[in-house]
Amino acid sequence: MIISKLPELGKLNRGQIAKLAGVAPINRDSGTKEGKRFISGGRSYVCRILYMATLSAIRYNATIRAFYHQLKSRGKLSKVAIVACMRKLLTILNLMVKTDQVWQTK
């Protein structure tokens, strides 16, 4: 589903693909004022698909689960940790498509 809704997967770098999917933090700065970073924009349907895939990955994938628990132990909120895992999963998928590899567990 992600490949059909995000055909640019494997063709863009990790920052560009994260922005396109809507999981990259956008700053709200003006002059010397530093605003809060937030997640917005991108393709909402890709973001929803990625959210559900990430919830499943946090439960069953050792790599994503370890990353999620590391973020939680550092005091991150659950939603913040989930979005960070979404971006990590998307980055991994982007690299897998770009290099034509399959998922390998350690």
C-alpha positions as CSV (number, residue, x, y, z in Angstrom):
1,M,0.0,0.0,0.0
2,I,2.8,2.4,0.8
3,I,4.6,1.8,-2.5
4,S,1.4,2.4,-4.4
5,K,0.5,5.6,-2.6
6,L,4.2,6.8,-2.4
7,P,5.7,5.9,-5.8
8,E,8.7,8.2,-5.0
9,L,9.9,5.7,-2.4
10,G,13.5,4.8,-3.2
11,K,14.1,7.8,-5.5
12,L,14.4,10.6,-2.9
13,N,16.7,11.0,0.1
14,R,15.4,10.4,3.6
15,G,14.6,14.0,4.4
16,Q,12.6,14.5,1.2
17,I,10.7,11.3,1.6
18,A,9.9,12.1,5.3
19,K,8.6,15.5,4.3
20,L,6.5,14.0,1.5
21,A,5.0,11.5,3.8
22,G,4.3,14.1,6.5
23,V,6.6,12.8,9.3
24,A,9.3,15.5,9.2
25,P,9.4,18.2,11.9
26,I,8.8,21.7,10.5
27,N,10.1,24.6,12.4
28,R,8.1,27.7,13.1
29,D,10.8,30.3,13.5
30,S,10.7,34.0,12.6
31,G,13.8,36.2,13.0
32,T,15.3,35.5,16.4
33,K,12.2,33.9,17.7
34,E,12.4,30.1,17.9
35,G,9.0,28.4,17.7
36,K,8.0,24.8,18.4
37,R,8.6,22.1,15.8
38,F,5.6,20.3,14.6
39,I,4.6,17.6,12.1
40,S,2.3,18.7,9.3
41,G,1.7,18.5,5.6
42,G,2.6,15.6,3.3
43,R,0.2,13.0,2.2
44,S,-2.2,12.2,5.0
45,Y,-3.2,8.8,3.7
46,V,0.5,7.7,3.6
47,C,0.8,9.0,7.1
48,R,-2.2,7.0,8.3
49,I,-0.9,3.8,6.7
50,L,2.5,4.4,8.1
51,Y,1.1,5.0,11.6
52,M,-0.7,1.6,11.6
53,A,2.3,-0.1,10.3
54,T,4.5,1.5,12.9
55,L,2.1,0.4,15.7
56,S,2.4,-3.2,14.5
57,A,6.2,-2.8,14.2
58,I,6.6,-1.5,17.7
59,R,4.8,-4.6,18.9
60,Y,6.5,-7.2,16.7
61,N,9.7,-5.8,15.2
62,A,12.7,-6.0,17.4
63,T,14.5,-3.0,15.7
64,I,11.6,-0.6,15.9
65,R,10.6,-1.8,19.4
66,A,14.1,-1.2,20.8
67,F,14.1,2.3,19.2
68,Y,10.7,3.1,20.7
69,H,11.7,2.0,24.2
70,Q,15.0,3.9,23.9
71,L,13.0,7.1,23.2
72,K,10.5,6.4,26.0
73,S,13.3,5.9,28.5
74,R,14.7,9.3,27.5
75,G,11.4,10.8,28.5
76,K,9.7,11.3,25.1
77,L,5.9,11.3,25.0
78,S,4.3,8.3,23.4
79,K,3.1,10.2,20.3
80,V,6.5,11.8,19.8
81,A,8.2,8.4,20.0
82,I,5.6,6.8,17.6
83,V,6.2,9.6,15.0
84,A,10.0,9.1,15.3
85,C,9.5,5.4,14.8
86,M,7.3,6.2,11.7
87,R,10.2,8.2,10.3
88,K,12.7,5.5,11.1
89,L,10.5,2.8,9.4
90,L,10.0,5.0,6.4
91,T,13.8,5.6,6.1
92,I,14.4,1.9,6.3
93,L,11.8,1.2,3.7
94,N,13.2,3.9,1.4
95,L,16.7,2.4,1.7
96,M,15.4,-1.1,1.1
97,V,13.6,0.0,-2.1
98,K,16.6,2.1,-3.3
99,T,19.1,-0.8,-2.8
100,D,16.7,-3.6,-3.8
101,Q,17.1,-5.5,-0.5
102,V,14.8,-7.4,1.7
103,W,14.3,-6.9,5.5
104,Q,17.0,-8.7,7.5
105,T,16.7,-9.2,11.3
106,K,19.8,-9.2,13.4
